[in-house]
Amino acid sequence: MGGVMDVALVVWRNSTGILVTVAVFLIFLAGFWKVFRPIAAAGNRSELERRFRNVFSMMTEDRRQALIDHYSYKNDCGREEAMKRAIDDRNRDDGRW
């Protein structure tokens, strides 16, 4: 019986090390994903959305979304058209002064 218990103890100690290693790896993977996911998502954005974000970069994300919603509602159009109209209005305002 002692031999079985010794084997079980060795397996337990080895599996605990493996479990800790797997847990550390998963935590590292989650951190890696959190850091590099926004970079990958930025590549999926359209040229118009990147331009919109550059033009209105001083606004918070919530404010930019509210601006898109405003132009969508005001002009009865979709997201892309709303961003285009917001950029055009901003360019007209800059040209007035």
N, C-alpha and C positions, 0 to 999 in steps of 0.2 A: 504494500500500500504506500510505503514511503517513496518508492520509485515513481509512482504515478503522480504523487503530490509534487515531487521535485520537477518532473516534466511539466506539470501544470503551472508551477511557479515560474519556470523558465519561459514558457509560452506567454504567460501573463505579462512578465517584465518586457519581453520583446514586443508584444503587441501594444503595450502601453507606449513604448518608444515610437512605434510606427504610427499609432493614433495621434500622438503629439506632433510628430513630423507632418502628418497629413493635415492636422488642424492649422499648424503654422503656415503650411503651403496654401491652404484655402484662404486664410486671412491675408496673406501676401497677394494672392490672386485677386481678391476682392478690392484691395487697395490699388493694385495695378489697373484693374478695370475702371475704378472710379476716377483715376487720374487720366487715363488715355481715352475714355469714352467720349468726353466732350470734343477732343481733337478729331476723333473719327466722325462724330456727328457734324462737325463743322464742314467736313468734306462733302456731306450730303446736301448742304444748303445750295439753293440756286444762286446764280450770280446776282439777281435782283435782291434777294434777301441779304446777301453779304453787303451789297451796296447800301441797302436800307439800314443795316446795323452800323455801318461806317458813318453814314450821314447823321444818324441819331444816336451816336455812341455815348453822348453825355447823359442820355436818359437811362433810367433803370429798365430792366426787362419788363416789369409790370407796366410801366408808362408806355413803352414801345408797343406792347400788346394792346393797350387802351387806345393808342393812336391808330393802330390798324383797325380795331373795332369801330372807332369813330368814322374813319373814311369808308369802311365797308357799309356801315349803316347810312351815312350821308349820301353816298353815291350808288347804293344798292349794287355792290359789286363783290367779287371774291377777294381773297387775301392778297394774291399777287397784284391785282389791279389796285387795291387799296394802298399797297406799299409804293407802287409806281406813282400814284397820284400824290401821296404824301411827299415823296422826293421831289416831284415836279413843283408842288406848292412851295416847298422849302427853297428850291432854286429860284423861283420867281421872287420870293421875299428877299433873298440875298441880292438879286439884281436891282431891287428898287432903291437901295441906298447907294 
